[in-house]
Every structure is written in C-alpha cells, then in structure tokens.
Amino acid sequence: MKQFDVVIVGGGNAALCAALGAADEGARVLVLERAPAKQSGGNSRFTAGAMRVVYHGAEDIVRLAPDLTAEQLASSDFGTYTEEQFMGDMARVTDYRTDPDLAEVLVSRSFETLEWMTTKGVRFLPIYGRQAFKEGERFVFWGGLTLEAHGGGEGLVESLTKAACAAGCDIQYGARAMSLVQEEGTIRGVRVVENRAERVVAARAVVLACGGFQANTEWRTRYLGPGWDVAKVRGTRFNTGDGIRMALDAGAMSWGNWSGAHAVGWDLNAPPFGDLAVGDGFQKHSYPFGIMVNARGERFVDEGADFRNYTYAKYGRVILGQPGHFAWQIFDQKVLHLLRDEYRIREVTKVSAGSVEDLVTKLDGVDAARCLATIAEYNSAVQQDVEFNPNVKDGRRTVNLAVDKTNWANTIDTPPFEAYGVTCGLTFTFGGLRINTRSQVLDEEERPIPGLYAAGELVGGIFYFNYPGGAGLTNGSVFGRIAGTNAAKDASAGTPRG
C-alpha cells in the first residue's frame, strides 16, 4: 500500500492551494477529486474568479497584475483597500459573528497569498467589466473588490492544477473519499471508493477541502430549512458534505452558521446544478440600479442598501422566501448600459416592452395591476434632486415607502423597459468544521485532531448570514495554503501535533 505524506480531499481552489503548500515543503502529495476530470474543480470552477485582497494602491495591484499597461494604469483609479477596511467589512456583513482570529488571518495574509499564487502561474487582472464605472476618462473601482483570476474560475483551477502537476502532486479523478482512517485518535489515511471498489490510502496527514453541503438536498432542507430543497445549486453537484461528515464521524466539532448560506439571484429557468458552458452567467447582480418585485407585484427588499458586493450573497435567501420562490428585476433605458454582461447571455429569462403597462403583463406569475401601482408609487417617492452616481453610495433614495430604496433610486419611466426573472441560486453553505489558525480540525473539546486539517467552504465560523464578495476564494486560498504547509511540516516531523 503506497503511503503519501499528505492526502488532499477535493479538487478546487482550496484543495489545490493545499496541495501546492504541501509540495513547497517537499511532501509527497495525493489529491483525491471525486468528480471526473472534465467536471473537476469543485465550486471554484463555476465562479467568476474574483478575489478580495488587501492593497495600498496601484503599486500593489501591479505586483499582482504585472501585465497591466501604462495606459491602463493611467486610466484606472484603484483606490486602496486596507486591512482595517477588509476586517470592517467582514465584521459588518456577518453581524460581528466572524471568528476574529480566523478573520485576521484571512485578511492579513490575503496579499501574500495572492502574490504566492502568481509564482504558481495564476494571473490576475482588474475587474473592469463588473467592478468599475467610468468617470470622465478614468475607471473608478468600488466596493473593495478589484482583481479576478485570468479566465475566471475555470482559468484559476486550470492554472493551479497545472502547477500542482508540475510540483509532482498525484491527482486522481473519480476517487471519492468516504471515511477517515483513525488509529488511537490520529488520522492515518482515508478510505476511497473508485469504480465501486473500496481501497485505503495511507497518509501521515489529511487535508479536507471538498466543499460544503449545498448539493445535498436532504442536508439543505434539514439545516437551512423548508423550501431550500427547491433552490438551484450554482456550482458542482459533487459538494454533498462528504468532508464534513467524515470529520464529524471522527470526532470533529461542528461549527458556524449551519442555517446560513451564500445564495444569490439566479436565472429563473437555470438548470438544477451549474452549467460549465454558462458558468456564473446565470447570476443577475445589477439589481441596485432597478427594482425587484414578487408575485404580488410588490417590492420586498432595499435594492440599494449597499454595493452589490455586500448584499448579493444574502438576497438569494430573501428571493427564496417570496411567494413561488421567484422575483422579477425591472429596469428602464436610463440604466440598461450599466447592466453586467450576464444580462446579455442567450440563456436568460427576459421580457421587454415599450411601456410599463405592457411590461407588467409579461411578468409571468405576477399580479400585473398591483405591480403597475407599485412602480407608480416608487416613481413618486424618488428624490430626484440628488445626483445619481453608480460609483458611490449616492444617497439618491425614496421616501415614505414601506420598503425604501436608499441608494441609486431612479424612476422607471423611460422606454424601452426590461425585466429579468430570478430565483435563488445557492453557492455554498456556511456551517462546517471548527479549525484553529493552523487549519487543524478541532474536536468537541476544542483540541486539534492529530493529522487532520481543513480549508475552504467546509470550514465554519468565518461567514455568517452574508459575506463580502470575493472573500470565498481568498478564504480558500489562504487557509488551503496554511493547511497544506502545516500538514506537510507535521508529517515530516513524524508525529502530528495534537
């Protein structure tokens, strides 16, 4: 039986960063990816590849994106995004529940981790298309989210996979880890099912990085609540909570926001699971510039409460809670040029009309008369003396509505009008395992389980209720590298730390 120093369970961003971190320490590394090669990469492959990172100006951006031209630099206002801002966003959007120690590691090591990833062949580029609007001759970035991996999530996974193979890591596809091998309290390997045959893989340390339980219909309904069985899954169908289950069976402590999840507005007629041909194109995130109505024809949320980076991950749950589990996003001609590229894909649930009266009759499942009245009430409540500015929270709002819009409120009165049908798209779940700052999995007495580490979506305690856009991939990279590095160090020492 061949023995590895470190076995990584999973094949996405967190898992591959763990593999590279372990390889940097000279470890013999095996990566077990449940999915076949063509569907590998976990949820990471379905993302747009945006990564939230601390930076202090254009000089830091250039260190992460050296391909930028002088012309691009001259026409870009990147601003800054400090550790204080990142920590503040983590605290604010999680209602101050994020684990402060883990959040500090995430924030303080974000830049160095992305810089390390560039040495592995990952390329980063500014997100001109989604995170910057032009003011005069310059692109102004907003919302603390500035960089994405070249090629999106698919490009990120491909770059990391190539680097892992070049580093000598063994990657086995279609290999599903089912349980942990534990001897006298120490993890010694994993039991794997491949082609319906079970085998044991021995290891000095194991890193679990195989995602949350969002693709497990039973667990979704059990932990997130009624109605979540009908939510669409944005990403892979293989993230069914295997890593969480294995660790709990081995005595790990469950931790974090088990009733919470990253859930967004997703095309009403998207398939049950993610489609790699479309990627994240089913998402619909330009709602701050329009209004959303439910089946009753009523607005139900403040579309302009904050930059979409800080609201989109929680509004999917709100949409799921509406009658029929759907909503329509409505825009007029004044803001159509601001809609993100995902609104222009072929696979879209869209209606358009030359008048509001015609538009509301085309909104499938919506009370047209009430919707028309809602739009009229909204238009009358807009404070039009405040200038509209998509680059800042402009304070252009409505007044005296049951649900006011507090920024970017424009009247809906200029044809053509467009509306997009959305439902809930579930990205990943927030509940999982408890780890320490070394990425060691803790047992129910808060002691590290010797030989067991974890990173990525299956770690609990970092995100609650909501999350800042782009923090998920950064979280996976930071703690993936930490987990792989420490697993390899402990394995080489011969006796895993407990």
C-alpha positions, -999 to +999 in steps of 0.1 A: +000+000+000+016+032-012+018+059+015+017+096+010+028+123+033-003+144+027-036+135+011-059+163+000-096+156-004-111+179-030-101+194-063-109+231-062-091+263-053-087+255-016-076+219-023-051+228-049-036+256-028-032+230+000-015+206-024+009+233-036+016+244+000+024+208+010+046+204-021+065+235-012+076+216+019+088+186-001+058+164+008+046+135-013+011+147-021-021+129-034-051+149-044-084+129-044-111+145-066-145+129-065-155+144-099-143+131-132-116+153-148-140+171-172-161+182-142-133+187-117-125+219-097-154+220-073-174+252-070-142+272-078-146+263-115-180+279-116-170+313-102-161+345-120-127+342-102-129+375-082-107+376-051-109+402-023-074+413-012-058+440+008-038+465-012-025+500-007-025+515-041-016+509-078+018+496-068+003+466-051-021+460-079+009+459-103+027+433-081-003+411-085-011+420-121+022+428-138+007+426-173-011+460-168+000+485-194+010+521-187-022+532-205-044+510-182-027+523-151-031+559-163-069+554-169-076+535-136-083+547-101-079+516-080-080+534-047-070+514-016-084+485+004-067+484+038-067+456+064-090+478+085-115+481+057-114+443+050-118+435+087-146+460+089-164+445+060-160+410+075-174+421+108-202+442+094-217+418+069-216+389+094-232+409+122-199+407+140-200+370+144-170+361+122-143+344+142-118+372+149-087+351+148-096+334+116-107+366+100-075+383+110-055+355+093-077+358+062-072+395+059-036+398+069-024+370+046-046+378+016-020+398-003+009+375+004-012+345-006-022+360-040+014+370-046+024+334-039-003+322-063+013+344-091+045+324-086+025+293-094+013+306-127-020+323-117-026+356-135-048+383-120-065+412-138-085+442-127-123+436-129-130+464-154-163+449-166-181+445-132-163+465-105-155+498-122-176+525-138-160+553-159-159+588-146-146+611-173-115+593-187-108+571-157-123+538-144-131+541-108-132+509-088-156+504-060-167+480-032-133+467-022-132+441-050-106+448-077-090+417-090-100+384-106-082+354-119-075+354-156-100+331-172-124+333-143-128+302-120-120+278-148-088+296-155-079+296-118-085+259-115-066+251-147-036+272-135-035+257-101-039+221-115-010+227-139+011+240-111+002+210-088+011+185-115+044+204-122+052+202-085+049+164-085+014+161-069-005+130-079-041+139-088-067+111-090-101+118-105-133+099-099-120+090-065-145+096-037-131+097-001-157+081+021-142+080+056-111+087+076-087+060+089-081+068+125-057+049+148-055+058+185-070+092+178-046+101+150-057+103+113-037+079+092-054+080+059-087+078+040-110+051+026-117+057-010-143+044-034-133+043-071-152+025-098-173+010-069-143-006-054-130+005-019-094+009-010-074+025+017-049+053+011-024+057+039-012+092+048+007+110+075-018+139+073-051+146+056-065+179+044-103+181+038-111+207+012-141+193-007-167+219-002-199+225+017-232+205+016-251+227-008-256+199-033-271+176-007-309+182-009-316+164+024-290+183+044-301+216+028-337+211+040-325+197+074-302+226+082-312+256+061-349+250+064-381+244+045-380+255+008-343+250+003-349+217-014-362+237-044-332+261-046-310+258-076-273+250-070-250+274-087-220+251-089-210+214-088-233+186-080-205+168-061-204+190-030-226+170-008-209+174+026-186+143+024-157+161+042-179+174+069-195+140+075-161+122+076-147+147+101-178+146+124-176+108+124-140+111+135-150+134+165-147+168+149-167+198+163-194+212+141-192+250+140-206+281+124-237+292+107-254+258+098-286+276+089-269+301+066-256+301+031-242+322+002-273+325-020-279+349-049-304+360-075-301+333-102-319+329-135-354+316-130-350+289-156-314+279-149-308+241-145-308+225-111-270+225-110-243+247-125-236+245-162-199+250-171-208+262-205-226+292-190-205+294-158-217+322-135-237+339-163-270+328-147-264+353-118-282+386-120-264+412-099-274+446-113-305+449-091-292+480-073-300+500-104-336+488-107-363+474-086-374+438-077-410+427-074-425+395-062-456+375-073-478+400-055-463+428-076-447+443-046-411+454-038-398+434-008-361+445-003-340+476-004-322+471-037-298+499-029-289+491+007-252+488-002-229+479-031-240+446-046-207+431-032-222+433+003-258+423-004-260+398-033-249+368-012-279+372+012-306+383-012-310+349-027-325+337+006-349+367+005-360+358-030-365+321-020-388+334+008-411+351-017-444+335-030-434+310-056-397+314-047-391+340-075-389+377-084-385+400-114-359+427-117-371+457-136-350+484-154-356+512-178-335+527-206-316+551-183-296+522-166-295+495-193-260+504-202-249+496-166-262+461-166-235+435-162-226+411-191-246+383-175-278+401-186-268+396-223-263+359-224-285+338-246-298+316-217-318+343-200-354+348-187-362+382-201-391+403-212-391+438-227-418+463-237-422+499-249-444+508-220-447+500-183-483+489-188-472+463-214-442+452-194-461+442-162-485+420-182-454+400-194-441+392-159-451+356-156-468+348-123-470+385-111-501+405-102-499+430-130-523+456-116-505+457-083-471+458-100-482+488-120-493+506-089-460+496-071-440+512-099-461+544-098-457+547-060-420+541-063-416+567-090-434+593-069-411+586-040-378+590-057-358+621-046-348+633-080-328+663-067-300+640-056-275+632-084-272+596-095-237+581-092-231+544-095-195+546-081-205+556-046-234+551-023-251+583-036-280+587-012-304+591-041-334+574-024-371+571-020-391+584+010-422+572+028-424+538+012-430+506+032-396+494+018-375+524+008-346+522-016-317+541+000-292+545-029-293+546-068-331+552-069-341+561-105-376+565-117-388+538-141-403+559-168-381+558-199-386+531-226-375+506-235-382+486-203-366+453-195-373+427-167-355+396-157-369+366-139-348+353-110-349+327-083-325+316-055-291+303-066-272+285-038-235+289-039-221+274-007-232+267+029-217+285+059-218+257+085-190+232+089-160+222+109-141+242+135-104+249+128-077+269+145-053+293+128-031+265+117-061+250+098-061+220+122-096+205+127-107+207+164-126+180+183-155+187+206-131+195+235-115+221+211-083+201+208-067+195+174-073+161+159-038+149+151-032+146+114-064+164+103-067+198+086-094+216+067-099+246+044-125+262+022-162+260+022-164+232+048-149+254+075-174+270+098-172+302+118-158+326+091-190+336+073-224+342+089-256+353+072-237+370+044-202+376+031-182+402+012-179+394-025-147+377-035-139+366+001-147+330-005-120+322-030-095+342-009-105+323+022-099+290+003-065+301-009-053+315+024-063+286+045-056+260+018-020+271+017-018+271+055-034+237+058-011+221+032+020+237+046+013+227+082+001+192+072+034+187+054+055+201+083+038+179+108+040+149+086+077+153+081+082+157+119+068+121+122+043+129+150+013+150+140+006+178+166-024+172+188 
